[in-house]
Amino acid sequence: MLNRELQINSFKAYEIRVSHLFQMKQHNLLISIGEDEQGVNPLIKVWNLEKMEKGIPNCTRISRAIPANKPTPVTCLAAHECLNWMAVGFENGSVIVLKGDITKDRHSKSKVVYENSKPITGLAMKTSGKNIILFVTTGGSVISINISAKQEQKTTLEDFGCCSSCSVMTDHTQDNQLVIGRQDAVYFYQPDGRGPCLAFEGEKLQLHWFRGYLIVVGKENKGLPRAPILGGQTLEMNIVSVYDIQNKFIAYTAPYADVISILCEWGSVYILSGDRKLYHLQEKDTQTKLEMLFKKNNYTLAISLAKSQQYDQDGLIDIFKQYGDHLYGKGDHDGAIDQYIKTIGKLEASYVIRKFLDAQRIHNLTKYLQALHKAQQATEEHTTLLLNCYTKLKDVNKLDEFIMTKDREVDFDVETAMKVCRQAGYHKHALFLAEKHQKHEWYLRIQLEDNKDYQKALEYIGKLEFDEAEENLKKYGKMLISEVPQQTTELLKRLCTDYRPIDRPLIDQVNLDGGIPRIQKASAEEFIHIFVSNSPRLTEFLEHMIKVQPNSPSLLYNTLLELYLHDIVHEKDISAKTDKVRKTEDLLKNPEAKYDLDQALVLCQMNNFKAGILYLYEKAHLYQQILRYHMEHDDYVHVIDTCKKFGAQDSNLWVQALSYFARKEENCKPQLMDVLAHIDKKNLLPPLLVIQTLAHNSTATLSVVKDYIIRRLQLENDQITEDERLIKQYREDTEKKRAQIEELKTTAKIFQAAKCSICNHPLELPSVHFLCEPHSFHQHCFESYAENDSECPVCAAENRKIMDIIRAQEQSKDLHEFFHNQLERSQDGFSVVADYFGRGVFNKVTLITDSPTRQRTGSRPSSRLP
């Protein structure tokens, strides 16, 4: 036994010889087979290397290896790491399996699992799930046996075998396969069949496995150095080849003299040769291997090696870059771009792009940019460059694949792609992207500005949500109205009433759930400006809106009125013009119409629409304006009719009419007579002013005003007579009151009333008397009905009225502002002054209140004043 320092230690294991050794990998146990006696009597011994006594390990088991009591030499040995299985192969073609604790005799049972006529050349064990598989090789076959099953299941994997020492088990990197070496090739096996084979020609003497490498000791006579002579014997030269199975290359090959065995331990390979030397092969580190491969420009192998050594991503990227640079330098642009694609995400994309822009290798650049987009590493500039490559190459198929594949994941900036396609004239592709990704503004711009397909653009707007449809109609409405006026108008009608996208069902989930659907509508006044070049469509739109929404804003009514008036002015056909006039009058007279009165009046005046002007004057109570309009047009009949119609609301109209006809030099006698009759009837002007007004008219003779003057003079005379009568009556009444007051002051009053003025029963004492009539009352009647002790109950109501009048006059005589306002508004200022003069506004009134006195008597009525 040798340690890492190659110090030798030995102990005597058998008396005669040792034939086989098997060292466990996971346990410090050594299994040996040898002979202690002469003859064929092989013994199995298990040594525990951890328990040493005087330099000798503890032997935990000694058992004989004799199959079916038929002594035969042992050819091979194998044990499972779980320490429950051990297999021994014999020269007579038998294989026995020991089941149980292999470190102890009594806990294991042996059983012959295979018999053959040819010697067993190799044994190996593998765990496959819950099963333990034993591989058996002979000179003429390869067999796998499931030894853990209740009944062994044998499978013949191959009808040819291998020599002794020419089979080995791989490690986990190659899925623990059995490898056998033959003259033509090396074969790999799984428990259920043969796997791959590698064509390594030449005679194989030994096979070993080390860290993913297959070590083959072969026999080859070509070109070998001369074999050394040792002890007078010529040694054969063998070739030791180390194969990297995963990366498929020869890692090492060299001749050695008569190789006895190869040992794999402590991370190295040791070759024990027949020239009594132990050679140490040490694996180079990965970086050194890679540098060697780089010098040989063997980048493919370098990449494979780096991957097998779990090289980090940055290291791999660096190799890909070097490989790409190498291929680019050789002129292999296709190969170079494949390597550069593998660097995406780590290597700056501009490094690659710059190379292929300079070389004008657009095909390769396109391939790289496609991969860049697929890896989600592309920027807007990369997308622009890729699309420009497609367009320059005229590669419509690639462009379709990049853009128009419906289920393809988007790995580029959509707006950039649309912009480039549009600039290059590929409007169909740009349109597809805009529609797919709901870039509404881009879609409409392409349809309207590039394709000039106004109908499709309008249909697209009709499918948008309310806010987007409103925004785009405001933006493109003028263009659409000029190109597809009828369809645009219909869409606007929907948008401004109860908008719903055209592809949305009338009954949606909200209706089904019993909810109230939300009504979305735009403001119609915001779209009036887009009809600037199409008045008929604007008229249609406004008529629809007013019909559907009578409470529409005034702007809609004003605009519609303006359109009607404009059409009336420019209409040549009589019947059509009549119809338009009727529609205009209906609009003006519509009680629900919310047009602005002042603006409507201005519009009618600007277009000289007589019916509208007169109706609006009347609606605004501008009767003077109506009269003046007829006067300006010298329409005598309508002047008189206007005065008759509105004279009750504004009596001054007749005065205006009188002045108007008085200024006319034509013979207006009938009109003047009519006007004077109404002035006289309503006493609108003093006669003198009427005469002065008519004096300016040379055609107005005395006969025109004769009857009027006579009638007015007669009325004034009658009025004077009546006034004189009233004055005389008031003077007489005043004298009577003064005499009565004087009598009350100076003469005793005799109360002679015999009955109570309330109950009308004979008067009895005690009684109460007042000086007013005089009135007399029973005291109990007076106390029951009187509101206070100092006032006669019978006269109280009349007295209160008089006092209220006096107080009202007192309060109103100081209302100077009210007086002046009333004086300015009144047609007869003199009557107002007289009224206020009568109230005492212009003189200081002293109010003297004489309270009626009463007399209480105890036994009979008395004439004595209190």
Secondary structure by P-SEA (a helix, b strand, c coil): ccccccbbbbbbcccccccbbbbbccccbbbbbbbcccccbbbbbbbccccccccccccccccccccccbbbbbcbbbbbccccbbbbbcccbbbbbbcccccccccbbbbbcccccccccbbbbbbcccbbbbbbbcccbbbbbccccccbbbbbcccbbbcccccccccccccbbbbbbcccbbbbbcccccccccccccccccccccccbbbbbccccccccbbbbcccbbbbbbbbbbbccccccccccccccccccccccccbbbbbccccbbbbbbbccaaaaaaaaaaacaaaaaaaaaaaacccaaaaaaaaaaaaaaaaaacaaaaaaaaaaaacccccaaaaaaaaaaacaaaaaaaaaaaaaaaccccaaaaaaaaaaaaaacaaaaaaaacccccccccccaaaaaaaaaaacaaaaaaaaaaaacaaaaaaaaacccccaaaaaaaaaaaccaaaaaaaaaacaaaaaaccaaaaaaaaaaaacccccccccccccccccbbbbbbbbcccccccccccccaaaaaaaaaaaaaacccccaaaaaaaaaaaaaaaaacccaaaaaaaaaaaaaaaacccccccaaaaaaaaaaacaaaaaaaaaaaacaaaaaaaaaaaacaaaaaaaaaaaccccccaaaaaaaaaaaaccccaaaaaaaaaaaaaaaccccaaaaaaaaccccccccccaaaaaaaaaaaaaaaaaaaaaaaaaaaaaaaaaaaaaaaaacbbbbbcccccccccccccccbbbbccccccccaaaaaaccccccccccaaaaaaaaaaaaaaaaaaccaaaaaaaaaaacccaaaaaaaaaaacccbbbbbbbbcbbbbbbccccccccc
